[in-house]
Amino acid sequence: MLKIRKISEVVGLKVFTDSGEFYGEVEEANVVDNKIDGWRIRVNNSLLSRIGGARGVIIPHQFVKSVGDVFII
């Protein structure tokens, strides 16, 4: 059964890769034409923080594998 969640429930969830590595936390959703287009992920202690001062990445919604107690990409 499909469980529908509000975006406000997803913001702040921890993000993990499908191999189990911690990636960051969901910071916000990008919505285009009333559909989720991508997710802004705040990345901590990563190579990205050293490259150009980036603090996060935008993950396209197609890359999301699961949303539950954690966010899996």
N, C-alpha and C positions, 0 to 999 in steps of 0.2 A: 504494500500500500504506500502511495506517495504521500510524504509528509511535507506540507508547505510551511516554509519558515519566512518570517519577516526579515528584511535586510538588517534591521536594528538588532536582531538576535544573532546575526552572523558576524557583525562588526565586533572585533576584539578576539575572535577565535584564533587559536594557534594553528599555523599552517605547517603541514608536513608533506614531504614528497612521498611518492608511492613506495620508495625504498626505506622509509622510516626516518629520514633525516629532518630535523627541525629547520624550517625555512624562514619563518617570521610570524607576523600577526596581520589579520585582515584589518585594514584601516578604513576603506570605503568601497562602495560599488559604483561603477560607471554605468549609467542607464542611458540607452539610446532608443527612441521610439517605444517607450514603455517596456523594454526588454533589457536584461542585464547583458552588457557588452563585455565587461571585464571587471577585475577586482584589483584595487590598489593594495599591495602587500608591503608593510613596513618590515624591512629586513634588518636584523640585528647581527652584529659581529660576523659580517660576511665580506667576501671580496668586493661586493658591490659598494660597500661603504667606503672602500679605499679608492675606487675608480671614480674620479670626477666628483666626489662628494655626494654621490647618490645615496638616498636614504631608503629607497624602496624600488619596487618594480610594479608594472601593470601586467597582470596575467589575464589572457583572454579567457572568457567563460568556458570555451570548448576544452580547455586544459584541466578544468575541475573534474575530478573523478568522484568525489564524495563530500557531502557536508553533513556532519552529525555533531558529535561532541568536539570534533576537530575538523579542520578543512584539509582535504587531501588533493594534491595536484600531481 
